[in-house]
Amino acid sequence: MMRIFIIFTITLLGLSIALSQGIAINDDGDLPHSSAALDVSSTNRGMLIPRMSEANRDAIATPAIGLMIYNLDSECINYYSSSGIWVEACGKEEPPIPPPPFQDCGDLITFNYAGNTKIYGTVEKDYSSLPPPYNAIGTKCWMDRNLGATKQADFSTDEDAYGDLFQWGRLVDGHQNRNSALTPLGQTSSTDNPGHGDFIRLGTLPVDWRAPQNDLLWEENGTGINNPCPSGWRVPTKEEWEAEVVSWGVNDNATGAINSSLRLPVAGWRRNDGGLNTVGSTGNYWSSTTNGTNAYRLIFNNASTSNAIVTGNGFRAYGHAVRCIKN
């Protein structure tokens, strides 16, 4: 009996000393660090904390501040904070805070777009040094991003800078959203305002959502019936886009487009059947200038051997990006 008592006393004494120094779990027998209550070290094993779903985590009664679990749903370590909430500690990089809108030719533009207040920057571009006839365009003020974009493009395939895709001549009515609903094939509108936000699908010539056609919807002087740009701004003309391409010099492709102060990304386009096409490889931008039953558009891609062009073959039922220019 005395022997059992001595062993028990020695065990308690050893445990008391260990607790006073902290506990070490390691492969080499080192003592725990003096600042650590628990010192775990290994070169070939890790520490496994409780793993559970978010529902199981939330079912823990009165969690202690600092309690840690591994969230199987978010694949993150979570800890319970002094604010009384579970905090994700994934080690994921936070997205950078975007810089404020660029301002080059006047005040920032604050306007209502699709029911929301938007603040866009401006970019001034001087074309007076270009060869005739483009030098006559002089200095113009552009928006710093496409309509519907959340930021100016940092690089050519910057998805946040792609913006919306408009059918030529239509209002900001919801159809410009890349995932907007589709009408039945061939259902055109006989009025300037279709009265809905669906993308109008067509398969016959002339490929225009409006029947009969109306060339005044995005009239070049900015007074178009359905001008999608805010007051004092408009869709650029064919000649203004041509001057922009000439200003790029030899890099008249996606490289020149993104290196321009306009920072034009390869936003892709939407076919007349409603499907998205060449997103991330071509830029397609409407002008306000019509060409018979079609309209002019700027096209460029990321192939070094391909030249940007302003062509009049754009079916008006296509969905293209819009970059506004000041009147």
Stockholm file with secondary structure:
# STOCKHOLM 1.0

chainA/1-327         MMRIFIIFTITLLGLSIALSQGIAINDDGDLPHSSAALDVSSTNRGMLIPRMSEANRDAIATPAIGLMIYNLDSECINYYSSSGIWVEACGKEEPPIPPPPFQDCGDLITFNYAGNTKIYGTVEKDYSSLPPPYNAIGTKCWMDRNLGATKQADFSTDEDAYGDLFQWGRLVDGHQNRNSALTPLGQTSSTDNPGHGDFIRLGTLPVDWRAPQNDLLWEENGTGINNPCPSGWRVPTKEEWEAEVVSWGVNDNATGAINSSLRLPVAGWRRNDGGLNTVGSTGNYWSSTTNGTNAYRLIFNNASTSNAIVTGNGFRAYGHAVRCIKN
#=GR chainA/1-327 SS CHHHHHHHHHHHHHHHHHHHHCEEECSSCCCCCTTCSEEECCSSCCCCCCEECHHHHHTSSSCCTTCEEEETTTTEEEEECTTSSEEEECCCCCCCCCCCCCCSSSSCEEEEETTEEEEECEEEEECTTSCTTGGGGCEEEEESSCTTCSSCCSSTTCGGGCCCCEETTCCSSSTTSTTCCBCCTTCCBSSSSCSSCCBCCCCSSSCCSBSSCCTTTTCTTTTCTTCCSCTTEECCCHHHHHHHHHHTTTCTTHHHHHHSTTCCCCCBEECTTSCEESTTTEEEEEEEEEETTEEEEEEEESCTTCCCEEEEEECTTSEEBCCCEEC
#=GC SS_cons         CHHHHHHHHHHHHHHHHHHHHCEEECSSCCCCCTTCSEEECCSSCCCCCCEECHHHHHTSSSCCTTCEEEETTTTEEEEECTTSSEEEECCCCCCCCCCCCCCSSSSCEEEEETTEEEEECEEEEECTTSCTTGGGGCEEEEESSCTTCSSCCSSTTCGGGCCCCEETTCCSSSTTSTTCCBCCTTCCBSSSSCSSCCBCCCCSSSCCSBSSCCTTTTCTTTTCTTCCSCTTEECCCHHHHHHHHHHTTTCTTHHHHHHSTTCCCCCBEECTTSCEESTTTEEEEEEEEEETTEEEEEEEESCTTCCCEEEEEECTTSEEBCCCEEC
//
